[in-house]
Structure formats: C-alpha cells, structure tokens
Amino acid sequence: MKLKIPATVASAQDLTALLLEVREYAKWAAHEAIKKRVNASHKSDDYDLSPSAKELLRNWDSDDLDQLISTVEGYVSSAPTVTLTLAGMPPTSLKTQLVSWCRENISPEVLVAFRTNTTLLGGMVVRYGSRVFDWSFKRQILESSGKFPEVLRRV
C-alpha cells in the first residue's frame, strides 16, 4: 500500500510522534472491538485524533492498522530527508508550504527537517545527502566582501 504523509508532518520526529498516536489509537480500536464482540454495555468516548492522524488514516486504503504501523515504521527508517537551515524558525504556514513544495518537486516520500542558524542572516541552506546548496545572505555577503569598500566610498 502507498503511504501518503500529510503536509503538516515534515520531519522524522513529526512522523514518529504521529506513529505513537496511531499505535495508541490502534490499541483503543482493538479494545473497542473486543467490547463490541462481548456485548459490553460500557461505551467509551470516541478517540480524539489530531488532524494529521485523521488525514493519515483517511488516506490509508485499508482498515488494517497493524499494516499501517509497520509501513510507517519502515518509512521513518528509510525515507529520504532534506534539511532546510534558516536564520529563524518559520511559521507553521510557511513550513507546510515548504514541505508541500519539496514533496511535489523532489519526491512525495521526502521528509523535511528544519534547523536554525542565526548567522545566516536570511535565505536558506539546503542539504540533501552529501549535497549542500547555500542560498544564505551570509554567503552572498562573504562572496561580495571585496565590493564593500567600493560601496562605502560612494555613500
């Protein structure tokens, strides 16, 4: 079965947290199924899932939660990861846009880890495996350091 990760789940840590939630839900669902089989009169409240977990379950084509759990476990350990280093932590809306862009343009299976480094001053550094793409302002300033005296003379 194909696993479709919600855009709100960016990194391996997010996916691990989602996996823990799905495991707890699976325990609750199994317990409810047993109570139904033995005609227990006590009814538990519905299990409160996060929007990400609801989306993951909705996108899963099967009712087999054990298979979903094992698929997510395998995914966490083997998924490709892109690391985005920014000067500051982006708001949730921007993180979701960046994750969606990476999944549309790089790979639907990619996980995106966010890091911060205030010395970048702005822009971003993208790391995928051994490849690093530096689009930070710091790099641009350092590459243009010879032009600063000329600019200051004109001011």
N, CA, C and O atoms as a DFTB+ gen file, in Angstrom:
620 C
 N C O
     1  1       0.832      -1.181       0.000
     2  2       0.000       0.000       0.000
     3  2       0.875       1.242       0.000
     4  3       1.972       1.249       0.559
     5  1       0.382       2.269      -0.624
     6  2       1.115       3.528      -0.747
     7  2       0.799       4.405       0.461
     8  3      -0.364       4.609       0.807
     9  1       1.839       4.914       1.087
    10  2       1.699       5.774       2.251
    11  2       1.758       7.223       1.799
    12  3       2.725       7.634       1.158
    13  1       0.730       8.004       2.128
    14  2       0.705       9.428       1.793
    15  2       0.780      10.194       3.102
    16  3      -0.159      10.206       3.898
    17  1       1.926      10.835       3.303
    18  2       2.166      11.575       4.533
    19  2       1.519      12.957       4.433
    20  3       1.689      13.636       3.421
    21  1       0.777      13.390       5.465
    22  2       0.185      14.737       5.448
    23  2       1.267      15.811       5.376
    24  3       2.362      15.624       5.908
    25  1       0.971      16.923       4.728
    26  2       1.945      18.013       4.584
    27  2       2.318      18.624       5.924
    28  3       3.384      19.226       6.050
    29  1       1.457      18.480       6.927
    30  2       1.762      19.019       8.252
    31  2       2.806      18.184       8.982
    32  3       3.350      18.617       9.998
    33  1       3.090      16.986       8.469
    34  2       4.113      16.116       9.045
    35  2       5.367      16.298       8.205
    36  3       5.451      15.811       7.078
    37  1       6.341      17.006       8.769
    38  2       7.517      17.372       7.985
    39  2       8.690      16.433       8.200
    40  3       9.239      15.896       7.237
    41  1       9.078      16.231       9.442
    42  2      10.340      15.554       9.745
    43  2      10.115      14.145      10.280
    44  3       8.983      13.720      10.511
    45  1      11.216      13.439      10.470
    46  2      11.159      12.098      11.062
    47  2      10.600      12.170      12.483
    48  3       9.896      11.257      12.916
    49  1      10.905      13.240      13.209
    50  2      10.372      13.407      14.558
    51  2       8.852      13.571      14.533
    52  3       8.145      12.987      15.353
    53  1       8.353      14.376      13.579
    54  2       6.897      14.544      13.433
    55  2       6.240      13.208      13.107
    56  3       5.181      12.878      13.641
    57  1       6.876      12.450      12.230
    58  2       6.325      11.166      11.817
    59  2       6.344      10.158      12.965
    60  3       5.422       9.354      13.103
    61  1       7.389      10.201      13.782
    62  2       7.457       9.320      14.950
    63  2       6.356       9.661      15.949
    64  3       5.738       8.761      16.518
    65  1       6.107      10.943      16.165
    66  2       5.011      11.355      17.051
    67  2       3.668      10.892      16.498
    68  3       2.803      10.447      17.253
    69  1       3.493      10.996      15.191
    70  2       2.270      10.529      14.548
    71  2       2.131       9.019      14.694
    72  3       1.031       8.515      14.918
    73  1       3.228       8.304      14.569
    74  2       3.238       6.854      14.729
    75  2       2.801       6.462      16.139
    76  3       2.024       5.522      16.303
    77  1       3.284       7.161      17.148
    78  2       2.875       6.883      18.530
    79  2       1.368       7.093      18.705
    80  3       0.698       6.317      19.386
    81  1       0.855       8.143      18.086
    82  2      -0.579       8.413      18.169
    83  2      -1.394       7.314      17.488
    84  3      -2.426       6.897      18.014
    85  1      -0.944       6.845      16.332
    86  2      -1.656       5.778      15.614
    87  2      -1.596       4.473      16.412
    88  3      -2.571       3.722      16.443
    89  1      -0.462       4.203      17.053
    90  2      -0.362       3.000      17.904
    91  2      -1.374       3.044      19.041
    92  3      -2.050       2.052      19.314
    93  1      -1.478       4.196      19.706
    94  2      -2.447       4.340      20.798
    95  2      -3.879       4.192      20.281
    96  3      -4.726       3.583      20.934
    97  1      -4.133       4.749      19.117
    98  2      -5.464       4.617      18.514
    99  2      -5.760       3.152      18.185
   100  3      -6.883       2.689      18.387
   101  1      -4.773       2.427      17.686
   102  2      -4.949       1.012      17.350
   103  2      -5.291       0.205      18.604
   104  3      -6.141      -0.684      18.559
   105  1      -4.627       0.516      19.722
   106  2      -4.948      -0.167      20.995
   107  2      -6.391       0.128      21.403
   108  3      -7.129      -0.771      21.804
   109  1      -6.781       1.396      21.297
   110  2      -8.133       1.776      21.657
   111  2      -9.145       1.078      20.752
   112  3     -10.157       0.573      21.238
   113  1      -8.890       1.042      19.455
   114  2      -9.809       0.413      18.497
   115  2      -9.928      -1.084      18.758
   116  3     -11.021      -1.642      18.667
   117  1      -8.821      -1.734      19.080
   118  2      -8.858      -3.171      19.394
   119  2      -9.675      -3.412      20.658
   120  3     -10.459      -4.359      20.724
   121  1      -9.493      -2.564      21.652
   122  2     -10.248      -2.695      22.903
   123  2     -11.749      -2.501      22.643
   124  3     -12.577      -3.229      23.191
   125  1     -12.091      -1.518      21.805
   126  2     -13.496      -1.275      21.468
   127  2     -14.096      -2.449      20.692
   128  3     -15.263      -2.791      20.888
   129  1     -13.306      -3.065      19.815
   130  2     -13.798      -4.223      19.054
   131  2     -14.089      -5.395      19.991
   132  3     -15.079      -6.103      19.806
   133  1     -13.245      -5.601      20.983
   134  2     -13.477      -6.679      21.956
   135  2     -14.742      -6.395      22.748
   136  3     -15.558      -7.296      22.943
   137  1     -14.924      -5.169      23.206
   138  2     -16.130      -4.808      23.965
   139  2     -17.378      -5.023      23.114
   140  3     -18.418      -5.439      23.625
   141  1     -17.277      -4.742      21.831
   142  2     -18.424      -4.927      20.932
   143  2     -18.756      -6.414      20.773
   144  3     -19.924      -6.803      20.750
   145  1     -17.689      -7.251      20.662
   146  2     -17.895      -8.692      20.494
   147  2     -18.551      -9.333      21.712
   148  3     -19.365     -10.247      21.574
   149  1     -18.202      -8.861      22.889
   150  2     -18.767      -9.461      24.111
   151  2     -19.995      -8.707      24.598
   152  3     -20.495      -8.961      25.694
   153  1     -20.472      -7.787      23.787
   154  2     -21.666      -7.000      24.094
   155  2     -21.551      -6.250      25.416
   156  3     -22.496      -6.230      26.205
   157  1     -20.421      -5.648      25.651
   158  2     -20.227      -4.852      26.864
   159  2     -21.118      -3.619      26.790
   160  3     -21.230      -2.978      25.745
   161  1     -21.740      -3.302      27.896
   162  2     -22.668      -2.177      27.907
   163  2     -21.947      -0.835      28.065
   164  3     -22.485       0.208      27.696
   165  1     -20.755      -0.865      28.603
   166  2     -20.000       0.379      28.797
   167  2     -19.415       0.853      27.471
   168  3     -18.636       0.139      26.841
   169  1     -19.784       2.032      27.060
   170  2     -19.276       2.609      25.801
   171  2     -18.300       3.717      26.138
   172  3     -18.615       4.620      26.912
   173  1     -17.115       3.645      25.554
   174  2     -16.097       4.682      25.754
   175  2     -16.369       5.862      24.838
   176  3     -17.063       5.747      23.828
   177  1     -15.808       6.987      25.214
   178  2     -15.877       8.159      24.350
   179  2     -15.056       7.889      23.093
   180  3     -14.150       7.056      23.101
   181  1     -15.382       8.603      22.008
   182  2     -14.609       8.471      20.781
   183  2     -13.181       8.918      21.042
   184  3     -12.921       9.799      21.861
   185  1     -12.257       8.282      20.318
   186  2     -10.839       8.603      20.470
   187  2     -10.564       9.922      19.760
   188  3     -10.973      10.103      18.613
   189  1      -9.883      10.834      20.420
   190  2      -9.605      12.153      19.864
   191  2      -8.266      12.129      19.128
   192  3      -7.203      12.102      19.749
   193  1      -8.333      12.140      17.814
   194  2      -7.130      12.118      16.974
   195  2      -6.782      13.522      16.499
   196  3      -7.658      14.372      16.339
   197  1      -5.502      13.752      16.279
   198  2      -5.051      15.024      15.717
   199  2      -5.479      15.087      14.243
   200  3      -5.741      14.050      13.634
   201  1      -5.549      16.282      13.673
   202  2      -5.893      16.395      12.251
   203  2      -4.922      15.619      11.349
   204  3      -5.343      15.054      10.340
   205  1      -3.637      15.586      11.698
   206  2      -2.661      14.850      10.888
   207  2      -2.940      13.350      10.921
   208  3      -2.862      12.676       9.894
   209  1      -3.264      12.835      12.101
   210  2      -3.567      11.406      12.223
   211  2      -4.849      11.067      11.473
   212  3      -4.928      10.023      10.826
   213  1      -5.845      11.930      11.551
   214  2      -7.090      11.705      10.811
   215  2      -6.817      11.651       9.310
   216  3      -7.352      10.798       8.603
   217  1      -5.979      12.570       8.831
   218  2      -5.654      12.597       7.405
   219  2      -4.892      11.342       6.997
   220  3      -5.162      10.768       5.942
   221  1      -3.943      10.914       7.822
   222  2      -3.179       9.702       7.527
   223  2      -4.103       8.487       7.437
   224  3      -3.984       7.687       6.509
   225  1      -5.020       8.344       8.392
   226  2      -5.964       7.216       8.387
   227  2      -6.925       7.306       7.207
   228  3      -7.289       6.288       6.618
   229  1      -7.329       8.512       6.868
   230  2      -8.244       8.703       5.736
   231  2      -7.559       8.328       4.416
   232  3      -8.196       7.778       3.518
   233  1      -6.270       8.623       4.304
   234  2      -5.522       8.318       3.079
   235  2      -5.107       6.853       2.985
   236  3      -4.754       6.380       1.905
   237  1      -5.146       6.140       4.090
   238  2      -4.759       4.725       4.098
   239  2      -5.904       3.909       3.524
   240  3      -7.046       4.054       3.963
   241  1      -5.617       3.048       2.546
   242  2      -6.664       2.335       1.814
   243  2      -7.209       1.105       2.531
   244  3      -8.090       0.428       2.002
   245  1      -6.711       0.808       3.703
   246  2      -7.089      -0.425       4.378
   247  2      -7.517      -0.119       5.809
   248  3      -7.202       0.937       6.357
   249  1      -8.247      -1.071       6.406
   250  2      -8.607      -0.950       7.815
   251  2      -7.568      -1.604       8.712
   252  3      -7.708      -1.585       9.935
   253  1      -6.535      -2.177       8.128
   254  2      -5.506      -2.889       8.878
   255  2      -4.516      -1.881       9.477
   256  3      -3.586      -1.431       8.808
   257  1      -4.736      -1.540      10.751
   258  2      -3.878      -0.562      11.413
   259  2      -2.483      -1.112      11.676
   260  3      -1.513      -0.354      11.683
   261  1      -2.367      -2.420      11.893
   262  2      -1.041      -3.005      12.101
   263  2      -0.176      -2.845      10.862
   264  3       1.024      -2.588      10.962
   265  1      -0.789      -2.997       9.696
   266  2      -0.048      -2.821       8.448
   267  2       0.362      -1.351       8.276
   268  3       1.466      -1.065       7.813
   269  1      -0.515      -0.435       8.643
   270  2      -0.181       0.988       8.588
   271  2       0.991       1.292       9.516
   272  3       1.919       2.004       9.132
   273  1       0.954       0.762      10.719
   274  2       2.025       0.994      11.694
   275  2       3.353       0.459      11.180
   276  3       4.372       1.145      11.264
   277  1       3.351      -0.753      10.653
   278  2       4.613      -1.317      10.149
   279  2       5.110      -0.545       8.921
   280  3       6.319      -0.400       8.738
   281  1       4.205      -0.052       8.086
   282  2       4.595       0.748       6.927
   283  2       5.229       2.067       7.365
   284  3       6.246       2.486       6.811
   285  1       4.627       2.716       8.357
   286  2       5.173       3.983       8.857
   287  2       6.524       3.749       9.526
   288  3       7.437       4.558       9.363
   289  1       6.668       2.658      10.275
   290  2       7.953       2.340      10.913
   291  2       9.051       2.168       9.861
   292  3      10.154       2.688      10.028
   293  1       8.760       1.456       8.800
   294  2       9.731       1.276       7.727
   295  2      10.040       2.585       7.023
   296  3      11.177       2.840       6.626
   297  1       9.032       3.395       6.878
   298  2       9.174       4.693       6.217
   299  2      10.086       5.620       7.017
   300  3      10.944       6.297       6.452
   301  1       9.894       5.644       8.337
   302  2      10.708       6.504       9.203
   303  2      12.187       6.162       9.062
   304  3      13.034       7.055       9.037
   305  1      12.494       4.880       8.972
   306  2      13.898       4.465       8.935
   307  2      14.544       4.606       7.553
   308  3      15.769       4.652       7.450
   309  1      13.736       4.677       6.493
   310  2      14.340       4.666       5.155
   311  2      14.002       5.865       4.279
   312  3      14.507       5.951       3.160
   313  1      13.184       6.774       4.733
   314  2      12.751       7.890       3.890
   315  2      13.888       8.868       3.625
   316  3      14.698       9.135       4.512
   317  1      13.952       9.406       2.398
   318  2      14.952      10.441       2.115
   319  2      14.614      11.709       2.905
   320  3      13.444      12.034       3.111
   321  1      15.656      12.416       3.341
   322  2      15.443      13.607       4.157
   323  2      16.192      14.798       3.572
   324  3      17.361      14.695       3.201
   325  1      15.506      15.916       3.499
   326  2      16.079      17.191       3.110
   327  2      16.126      18.043       4.375
   328  3      15.145      18.121       5.114
   329  1      17.264      18.677       4.620
   330  2      17.393      19.556       5.783
   331  2      17.447      20.995       5.308
   332  3      18.309      21.364       4.510
   333  1      16.524      21.805       5.802
   334  2      16.488      23.228       5.476
   335  2      16.957      24.002       6.699
   336  3      16.350      23.920       7.767
   337  1      18.035      24.748       6.536
   338  2      18.550      25.583       7.624
   339  2      18.205      27.026       7.310
   340  3      18.560      27.549       6.254
   341  1      17.508      27.661       8.242
   342  2      17.052      29.037       8.069
   343  2      17.592      29.891       9.217
   344  3      18.056      29.357      10.225
   345  1      17.532      31.211       9.066
   346  2      18.007      32.114      10.113
   347  2      17.105      32.053      11.347
   348  3      17.573      32.262      12.466
   349  1      15.844      31.775      11.155
   350  2      14.883      31.652      12.253
   351  2      13.863      30.591      11.905
   352  3      13.711      30.225      10.740
   353  1      13.163      30.097      12.908
   354  2      12.164      29.058      12.658
   355  2      10.973      29.667      11.923
   356  3      10.408      30.660      12.381
   357  1      10.589      29.087      10.792
   358  2       9.472      29.646      10.017
   359  2       8.138      29.363      10.709
   360  3       8.026      28.410      11.481
   361  1       7.127      30.191      10.434
   362  2       5.789      29.899      10.959
   363  2       5.244      28.608      10.340
   364  3       5.723      28.158       9.299
   365  1       4.262      28.035      10.978
   366  2       3.691      26.761      10.541
   367  2       3.212      26.810       9.096
   368  3       3.397      25.848       8.351
   369  1       2.604      27.909       8.697
   370  2       2.093      28.005       7.320
   371  2       3.227      27.923       6.302
   372  3       3.080      27.276       5.265
   373  1       4.359      28.574       6.585
   374  2       5.499      28.518       5.673
   375  2       6.132      27.131       5.677
   376  3       6.540      26.634       4.628
   377  1       6.216      26.502       6.851
   378  2       6.752      25.142       6.921
   379  2       5.919      24.210       6.055
   380  3       6.468      23.395       5.313
   381  1       4.601      24.323       6.144
   382  2       3.700      23.473       5.361
   383  2       3.900      23.719       3.870
   384  3       3.899      22.770       3.086
   385  1       4.070      24.973       3.466
   386  2       4.307      25.294       2.052
   387  2       5.635      24.707       1.582
   388  3       5.710      24.146       0.489
   389  1       6.680      24.830       2.394
   390  2       7.986      24.291       2.013
   391  2       7.944      22.767       1.900
   392  3       8.511      22.196       0.968
   393  1       7.273      22.110       2.846
   394  2       7.148      20.649       2.800
   395  2       6.366      20.231       1.558
   396  3       6.761      19.298       0.859
   397  1       5.265      20.913       1.285
   398  2       4.467      20.590       0.091
   399  2       5.285      20.767      -1.177
   400  3       5.224      19.929      -2.078
   401  1       6.055      21.855      -1.256
   402  2       6.887      22.086      -2.436
   403  2       7.912      20.970      -2.595
   404  3       8.098      20.454      -3.698
   405  1       8.574      20.594      -1.513
   406  2       9.585      19.524      -1.583
   407  2       8.955      18.207      -2.034
   408  3       9.544      17.472      -2.826
   409  1       7.754      17.911      -1.526
   410  2       7.099      16.649      -1.894
   411  2       6.583      16.664      -3.326
   412  3       6.499      15.611      -3.959
   413  1       6.239      17.826      -3.844
   414  2       5.786      17.916      -5.232
   415  2       6.955      17.928      -6.212
   416  3       6.855      17.357      -7.298
   417  1       8.067      18.576      -5.841
   418  2       9.168      18.793      -6.773
   419  2      10.371      17.880      -6.575
   420  3      11.158      17.700      -7.504
   421  1      10.530      17.310      -5.406
   422  2      11.669      16.425      -5.159
   423  2      11.211      14.974      -5.144
   424  3      11.624      14.165      -5.975
   425  1      10.341      14.659      -4.174
   426  2       9.826      13.298      -4.049
   427  2       8.642      13.312      -3.092
   428  3       8.689      13.996      -2.070
   429  1       7.577      12.568      -3.403
   430  2       6.439      12.520      -2.490
   431  2       6.786      11.869      -1.144
   432  3       6.057      12.037      -0.165
   433  1       7.888      11.133      -1.098
   434  2       8.283      10.430       0.121
   435  2       9.262      11.208       0.986
   436  3       9.635      10.731       2.057
   437  1       9.689      12.388       0.557
   438  2      10.749      13.108       1.270
   439  2      10.240      13.663       2.606
   440  3       9.117      14.154       2.714
   441  1      11.105      13.567       3.611
   442  2      10.857      14.208       4.892
   443  2      11.711      15.469       4.931
   444  3      12.797      15.503       4.353
   445  1      11.225      16.499       5.607
   446  2      11.929      17.775       5.651
   447  2      12.220      18.126       7.104
   448  3      11.306      18.280       7.914
   449  1      13.499      18.250       7.420
   450  2      13.921      18.655       8.763
   451  2      14.270      20.140       8.723
   452  3      14.918      20.606       7.786
   453  1      13.843      20.870       9.732
   454  2      14.134      22.296       9.816
   455  2      15.146      22.544      10.920
   456  3      15.040      21.997      12.018
   457  1      16.124      23.376      10.610
   458  2      17.141      23.774      11.576
   459  2      17.262      25.293      11.521
   460  3      16.850      25.921      10.546
   461  1      17.827      25.876      12.566
   462  2      18.056      27.314      12.566
   463  2      19.532      27.608      12.792
   464  3      20.239      26.867      13.475
   465  1      19.971      28.699      12.203
   466  2      21.325      29.202      12.373
   467  2      21.250      30.709      12.153
   468  3      21.163      31.167      11.014
   469  1      21.284      31.474      13.229
   470  2      21.088      32.919      13.121
   471  2      22.211      33.616      12.366
   472  3      22.030      34.748      11.917
   473  1      23.360      32.975      12.215
   474  2      24.456      33.613      11.486
   475  2      24.218      33.656       9.982
   476  3      24.973      34.308       9.260
   477  1      23.180      32.975       9.494
   478  2      22.875      33.016       8.059
   479  2      22.355      34.382       7.627
   480  3      22.487      34.757       6.462
   481  1      21.765      35.128       8.559
   482  2      21.192      36.458       8.326
   483  2      19.918      36.426       7.496
   484  3      19.139      37.377       7.566
   485  1      19.671      35.403       6.730
   486  2      18.490      35.275       5.886
   487  2      18.774      34.256       4.806
   488  3      19.876      33.711       4.733
   489  1      17.797      33.999       3.974
   490  2      17.958      32.973       2.953
   491  2      17.893      31.593       3.578
   492  3      17.304      31.418       4.644
   493  1      18.499      30.606       2.915
   494  2      18.483      29.251       3.463
   495  2      19.621      28.425       2.910
   496  3      20.200      28.727       1.867
   497  1      19.923      27.360       3.655
   498  2      20.892      26.356       3.221
   499  2      20.115      25.047       3.124
   500  3      19.433      24.652       4.070
   501  1      20.219      24.377       1.983
   502  2      19.507      23.122       1.750
   503  2      20.539      22.004       1.684
   504  3      21.516      22.085       0.940
   505  1      20.305      20.956       2.474
   506  2      21.209      19.803       2.484
   507  2      20.394      18.557       2.148
   508  3      19.370      18.274       2.770
   509  1      20.876      17.824       1.153
   510  2      20.261      16.547       0.783
   511  2      21.394      15.552       0.589
   512  3      22.152      15.646      -0.377
   513  1      21.507      14.608       1.500
   514  2      22.614      13.658       1.446
   515  2      23.920      14.395       1.616
   516  3      24.112      15.093       2.612
   517  1      24.822      14.251       0.663
   518  2      26.115      14.932       0.742
   519  2      26.121      16.249      -0.038
   520  3      27.147      16.927      -0.098
   521  1      25.001      16.610      -0.626
   522  2      24.930      17.845      -1.416
   523  2      24.417      18.990      -0.546
   524  3      23.467      18.827       0.220
   525  1      25.058      20.148      -0.674
   526  2      24.674      21.336       0.080
   527  2      24.506      22.499      -0.899
   528  3      25.387      22.778      -1.712
   529  1      23.369      23.162      -0.804
   530  2      23.086      24.341      -1.620
   531  2      22.918      25.511      -0.657
   532  3      22.008      25.517       0.172
   533  1      23.798      26.498      -0.773
   534  2      23.821      27.622       0.165
   535  2      23.293      28.874      -0.519
   536  3      23.973      29.474      -1.351
   537  1      22.073      29.260      -0.158
   538  2      21.463      30.479      -0.670
   539  2      21.285      31.491       0.456
   540  3      20.319      32.254       0.468
   541  1      22.220      31.494       1.397
   542  2      22.107      32.395       2.540
   543  2      22.661      33.772       2.197
   544  3      23.484      33.921       1.293
   545  1      22.190      34.784       2.943
   546  2      22.704      36.136       2.773
   547  2      24.162      36.201       3.222
   548  3      24.956      36.945       2.646
   549  1      24.512      35.436       4.234
   550  2      25.881      35.422       4.741
   551  2      26.858      35.039       3.626
   552  3      27.890      35.687       3.450
   553  1      26.532      33.991       2.882
   554  2      27.398      33.558       1.784
   555  2      27.504      34.647       0.733
   556  3      28.591      34.921       0.224
   557  1      26.377      35.272       0.405
   558  2      26.388      36.330      -0.605
   559  2      27.233      37.520      -0.155
   560  3      27.951      38.121      -0.954
   561  1      27.140      37.848       1.117
   562  2      27.927      38.965       1.646
   563  2      29.413      38.618       1.630
   564  3      30.240      39.441       1.236
   565  1      29.754      37.404       2.055
   566  2      31.159      36.995       2.082
   567  2      31.745      36.917       0.677
   568  3      32.911      37.254       0.474
   569  1      30.950      36.478      -0.289
   570  2      31.433      36.422      -1.665
   571  2      31.634      37.815      -2.254
   572  3      32.448      38.003      -3.158
   573  1      30.888      38.788      -1.736
   574  2      30.973      40.156      -2.257
   575  2      31.780      41.066      -1.332
   576  3      31.673      42.289      -1.427
   577  1      32.578      40.495      -0.448
   578  2      33.286      41.316       0.551
   579  2      34.228      42.329      -0.094
   580  3      34.474      43.385       0.489
   581  1      34.747      42.045      -1.250
   582  2      35.623      42.988      -1.939
   583  2      34.888      44.208      -2.443
   584  3      35.511      45.241      -2.690
   585  1      33.587      44.117      -2.603
   586  2      32.792      45.230      -3.116
   587  2      32.378      46.217      -2.017
   588  3      31.975      47.340      -2.320
   589  1      32.474      45.808      -0.739
   590  2      32.035      46.678       0.349
   591  2      32.809      47.989       0.427
   592  3      32.184      49.038       0.580
   593  1      34.143      47.983       0.330
   594  2      34.849      49.271       0.372
   595  2      34.396      50.200      -0.760
   596  3      34.272      51.407      -0.552
   597  1      34.150      49.656      -1.941
   598  2      33.701      50.458      -3.072
   599  2      32.331      51.060      -2.800
   600  3      32.099      52.230      -3.104
   601  1      31.426      50.281      -2.235
   602  2      30.086      50.763      -1.915
   603  2      30.166      51.853      -0.837
   604  3      29.476      52.869      -0.920
   605  1      31.008      51.630       0.167
   606  2      31.126      52.619       1.246
   607  2      31.732      53.934       0.747
   608  3      31.380      54.999       1.254
   609  1      32.630      53.880      -0.228
   610  2      33.212      55.107      -0.775
   611  2      32.165      55.946      -1.498
   612  3      32.264      57.172      -1.540
   613  1      31.169      55.285      -2.062
   614  2      30.125      56.010      -2.808
   615  2      29.049      56.608      -1.910
   616  3      28.252      57.436      -2.351
   617  1      29.031      56.185      -0.650
   618  2      27.962      56.640       0.246
   619  2      28.245      58.004       0.777
   620  3      27.452      58.544       1.547
